[in-house]
C-alpha cells in the first residue's frame, strides 16, 4: 500500500502571506487541522510549508499576538517534510517517526502537491488491514472446529 492510496487528495492550501486570522477561518470552514503553504498561485506551484491548528494556538493565541498582524509564513517552523507518492505506508510511518511529525505532504516526481497524509489516515488504513487479518483468523478457527469435530 502506497501513501497516495490513503492520502487526502483535496488539500487545503494557502500562500505564506495569508494572515493568520484568514488561515484560521479557512481551517474552520474546511474542517481541517492544517494548510499546505504553496510557493505561488501558479499552476506549477510547489508546497513550501505547512501550518497547523497547533501552530496557531502555540504561536498566536497563547502569546496573545494579533492574528491580523501576522502571516502564516511568519509562524511556519522548520523545513517542510514531504514524502513521494509511491512511498509505502511503512516508509511514511518511519519518516514521521524520524522527523517527529504527524503529517506528510505527498508530492510527485516534480515536487508538485498531490495529497496530505496524517497519522489518523495511517491508523485507519492499518486498523482496516488488521480487521481483515482478524476476520481471517476467526474464519480459520471456525473452519478447524467444524472439520475437526466431525
NORFEN-V278554 format. One record per backbone hydrogen bond with DSSP energy under -0.5 kcal/mol. CO is the residue of the C=O (numbers start at 0). NH is the residue of the N-H. E is the energy in kcal/mol with one decimal. If there is no record, write none. Layout:
# NORFEN-V278554
co,nh,e
CO,NH,E
CO,NH,E
This chain:
# NORFEN-V278554
co,nh,e
0,88,-2.3
1,4,-0.8
1,5,-0.5
2,5,-1.3
2,6,-1.1
6,8,-0.7
7,115,-1.4
8,10,-0.9
11,35,-2.5
13,37,-2.6
14,17,-2.2
15,72,-2.6
17,71,-2.6
18,22,-2.2
19,23,-2.6
20,24,-1.8
21,25,-2.4
22,26,-2.5
23,27,-2.2
24,28,-2.8
25,29,-2.3
26,30,-0.8
26,31,-2.0
27,30,-0.6
32,52,-2.3
34,36,-0.5
34,50,-2.4
35,13,-2.1
36,47,-3.4
36,48,-1.3
37,15,-0.7
41,44,-1.6
45,38,-2.3
48,36,-2.6
50,34,-2.6
51,55,-1.7
52,56,-1.9
53,57,-3.0
54,58,-2.7
55,59,-1.4
55,60,-2.2
56,61,-3.1
59,64,-2.4
60,63,-1.4
64,66,-0.6
65,68,-1.7
66,19,-0.6
66,20,-1.7
69,19,-2.9
70,73,-0.6
70,74,-0.8
71,75,-0.8
79,81,-0.7
80,104,-1.9
82,106,-2.5
83,86,-2.0
84,3,-1.6
86,2,-3.0
87,91,-2.4
88,92,-2.2
89,93,-2.3
90,94,-2.4
91,95,-2.5
92,96,-2.2
93,97,-2.7
94,98,-2.8
95,99,-1.6
95,100,-1.6
101,118,-2.0
103,105,-0.6
103,116,-2.6
104,82,-2.3
105,113,-3.1
105,114,-1.4
106,84,-2.2
107,110,-1.6
110,46,-0.7
111,107,-1.7
114,105,-2.7
115,7,-2.8
116,103,-2.9
117,120,-0.7
117,121,-1.6
118,122,-2.7
119,123,-2.3
120,124,-2.2
121,125,-2.9
122,126,-2.7
123,127,-2.0
124,128,-2.0
125,129,-2.9
126,130,-2.1
127,131,-1.7
128,132,-1.9
129,133,-2.6
130,134,-2.2
131,135,-2.0
132,136,-2.2
133,137,-2.4
134,138,-2.5
135,139,-2.4
136,140,-2.5
137,141,-2.3
138,142,-2.6
139,143,-2.5
140,144,-2.4
141,145,-2.2
142,146,-2.5
143,147,-2.9
144,148,-1.7
145,149,-0.5
